[in-house]
Amino acid sequence: MIASYTPATTAFGASASVGTPHQVNSATTSISVVGPLRSRINQPIPFTFALSVNAPDAGTPTGTVTLTSGASACTATLPATRCDLSFSTLGSRTVNASYASDGNFSAANSSGAGNAQTLVFALSDLSVSKNDGVGAYVPGDLLVYSVVVRNFGPDAAASIQISDIVPAGLTDVIWSCDAAGGVACPVTGGSGNLDVMISSFPVGALLNFTFYGNVVGNPASITNTATITVPADTTIEDPVIGNNSATDTDLLDAMFANGFEDALVNAPQGSLSIPMGALRASAGEEALVVFVLDDAQGEAARVYMRQRGDTLQYALAERASNGRLRLEAWRTVGANPGIHWTARSNALGWVVGTVDLR
């Protein structure tokens, strides 16, 4: 730094001091950021930052401010005070603000209370339906429930629980899973209570659980409920919670009727075609009984039908050694499926030996 004198008249001569070094530092700054407590996933969420010059410094900084949270980042050019962040994963997030120095004002970085905290959540309308296609049963009857779980969106869901507790009056319960639309079955099946976690559930996807067992004793009714449970950390927000559970109730009926006449075994072997054309109109997601085969000991077999997309699927239920019907796996068959059987004769009449669906 140099001081110089310029005289006003010629009576005095000009003069200048010897140069003295003097350092000029950048003005110091502070920054903080605030935002919403909850942020929807994959949506631009506005966060507001405040950049100030620390006293006794003064002035107006220029340059850019960057907000970051993990892999998410956005940059705003001053004098802007807002930046929009988009998050691609669920859970708690800390948002940090940093100011890049413009040379005249020092850099600043938010910390502690100066950071923003937000919870990233998904908006997912999860739905479950449940139906066994009947309203009545007889002791020992086979009840086959279809538990269908969907995500109507608009966001993919994660970490949801699906449960179906075995109701009183039902025994030897087995369940299996199949999926469509990008979701994966956590396991192919199990026995007893259905209780599974789904790690990722895309929009438009479908999970179908076939849940079946035999009536034990003579209960007046059997009530079976399937439930969807979202994470306790509120990372999934369901706008329609009324469809997160579904209940099916059947009543004891000593005069069980299935709406058609059962085929009766009366020869060593036989076969019947399943009327695909007539049945397609009534096909749906739930398992529907489309054929019953009786012999001298009662029901020997049933054929169930359901629709998956444009395809009809069938499952055969055969009488086990304990006298109870048990369901086999779902599968597609030919254009004109039929049921084929062999039988043996005893004192009571003809008794089925083998049954085949093809």
Backbone hydrogen bonds, N-H to C=O, Kabsch-Sander energy under -0.5 kcal/mol:
donor,donor_aa,acceptor,acceptor_aa,energy
5,Y,15,S,-3.9
12,F,9,T,-1.0
15,S,5,Y,-1.5
17,S,3,A,-3.6
20,T,1,M,-3.1
25,N,23,Q,-0.6
27,A,104,N,-2.6
30,S,52,S,-2.4
32,S,50,A,-1.4
33,V,114,G,-2.7
34,V,48,T,-2.8
39,S,119,L,-2.7
41,I,121,F,-2.9
42,N,87,F,-3.6
43,Q,40,R,-1.2
45,I,85,L,-3.3
47,F,83,C,-2.6
48,T,34,V,-2.3
49,F,81,T,-2.1
50,A,32,S,-2.5
52,S,30,S,-2.8
52,S,50,A,-0.5
54,N,28,T,-2.5
57,D,54,N,-1.5
65,V,76,A,-2.7
66,T,98,S,-2.6
67,L,74,C,-2.8
68,T,96,N,-2.4
69,S,72,S,-2.6
72,S,69,S,-2.1
74,C,67,L,-2.0
76,A,65,V,-2.9
78,L,63,G,-2.5
80,A,77,T,-1.8
83,C,47,F,-2.4
85,L,45,I,-2.8
85,L,83,C,-0.5
91,G,120,V,-2.2
93,R,118,T,-3.1
95,V,116,A,-3.3
96,N,68,T,-2.9
96,N,94,T,-0.5
98,S,66,T,-2.2
99,Y,108,A,-3.2
100,A,64,T,-2.0
101,S,99,Y,-0.5
102,D,105,F,-0.9
103,G,105,F,-0.7
106,S,27,A,-3.2
108,A,99,Y,-1.5
110,S,97,A,-3.1
114,G,111,S,-2.8
115,N,112,G,-1.8
116,A,95,V,-2.2
118,T,93,R,-2.4
119,L,37,L,-2.2
120,V,91,G,-2.8
120,V,118,T,-0.5
121,F,39,S,-2.2
122,A,235,T,-2.9
124,S,122,A,-0.8
124,S,237,E,-1.7
125,D,153,G,-2.1
126,L,124,S,-1.2
127,S,150,R,-2.5
128,V,243,N,-2.1
129,S,148,V,-2.3
131,N,146,S,-1.2
137,Y,251,L,-1.6
140,G,215,V,-0.8
141,D,138,V,-2.3
143,L,141,D,-0.5
143,L,213,G,-2.8
144,V,142,L,-0.5
145,Y,143,L,-0.6
145,Y,211,F,-3.0
146,S,131,N,-2.8
147,V,145,Y,-0.6
147,V,209,F,-3.0
148,V,129,S,-2.1
148,V,146,S,-0.7
149,V,147,V,-0.5
149,V,207,L,-3.0
150,R,127,S,-2.7
151,N,205,A,-1.1
152,F,125,D,-3.1
155,D,123,L,-2.4
157,A,201,F,-2.7
159,S,198,I,-0.6
159,S,199,S,-0.5
160,I,198,I,-1.8
161,Q,229,T,-2.8
162,I,196,V,-2.7
163,S,227,T,-2.4
164,D,194,L,-2.7
165,I,225,T,-0.6
170,L,167,P,-1.5
171,T,214,N,-2.6
174,I,212,Y,-2.6
175,W,190,G,-2.8
176,S,210,T,-1.8
177,C,188,T,-2.3
178,D,208,N,-2.2
180,A,206,L,-2.3
183,V,180,A,-0.6
184,A,200,S,-0.5
190,G,175,W,-2.5
192,G,173,V,-2.3
194,L,164,D,-2.5
195,D,193,N,-0.6
196,V,162,I,-2.5
198,I,160,I,-3.1
199,S,197,M,-0.6
201,F,157,A,-3.1
204,G,151,N,-3.2
205,A,202,P,-1.5
206,L,180,A,-2.9
207,L,149,V,-2.6
208,N,178,D,-3.0
209,F,147,V,-2.9
210,T,176,S,-1.9
210,T,208,N,-0.5
211,F,145,Y,-2.6
211,F,209,F,-0.7
212,Y,174,I,-2.8
212,Y,210,T,-0.5
213,G,143,L,-1.7
214,N,171,T,-2.4
215,V,141,D,-2.7
216,V,169,G,-2.0
222,I,250,D,-2.3
224,N,222,I,-0.5
224,N,248,D,-2.8
226,A,246,A,-2.7
227,T,163,S,-2.7
228,I,244,N,-3.1
229,T,161,Q,-2.7
234,T,231,P,-1.4
237,E,122,A,-3.2
237,E,235,T,-0.5
238,D,236,I,-0.6
243,N,240,V,-0.9
244,N,241,I,-1.6
246,A,226,A,-2.3
248,D,224,N,-2.7
250,D,222,I,-2.3
251,L,135,G,-2.4
252,L,220,A,-2.1
253,D,137,Y,-3.0
256,F,254,A,-0.5
263,A,292,V,-2.4
265,V,294,D,-2.7
270,G,341,W,-2.0
272,L,339,I,-1.9
274,I,337,P,-2.8
276,M,274,I,-1.8
279,L,275,P,-1.8
280,R,276,M,-2.2
281,A,277,G,-0.6
282,S,279,L,-1.3
283,A,279,L,-0.6
283,A,280,R,-1.2
288,L,305,M,-2.7
290,V,303,V,-3.0
291,F,303,V,-1.1
293,L,301,A,-2.9
294,D,263,A,-3.6
294,D,292,V,-0.5
295,D,298,G,-2.9
296,A,350,W,-2.7
298,G,295,D,-1.9
300,A,293,L,-3.3
301,A,293,L,-1.6
302,R,317,A,-2.2
303,V,291,F,-2.3
304,Y,315,A,-3.0
305,M,288,L,-2.4
306,R,313,Q,-2.0
307,Q,284,G,-2.9
308,R,311,T,-3.0
311,T,308,R,-2.0
313,Q,306,R,-3.0
314,Y,331,R,-3.3
315,A,304,Y,-1.9
317,A,302,R,-2.8
318,E,316,L,-0.5
318,E,326,R,-1.9
319,R,300,A,-1.9
320,A,324,R,-3.1
323,G,320,A,-2.0
326,R,318,E,-2.5
328,E,316,L,-2.3
331,R,314,Y,-2.1
334,G,358,R,-0.6
339,I,272,L,-2.5
340,H,356,D,-3.1
341,W,270,G,-2.6
342,T,354,T,-2.1
343,A,268,P,-3.2
344,R,351,V,-2.6
346,N,349,G,-2.6
349,G,346,N,-0.5
351,V,344,R,-3.1
353,G,342,T,-3.2
354,T,342,T,-0.9
356,D,340,H,-2.9
358,R,338,G,-2.4
358,R,356,D,-0.5
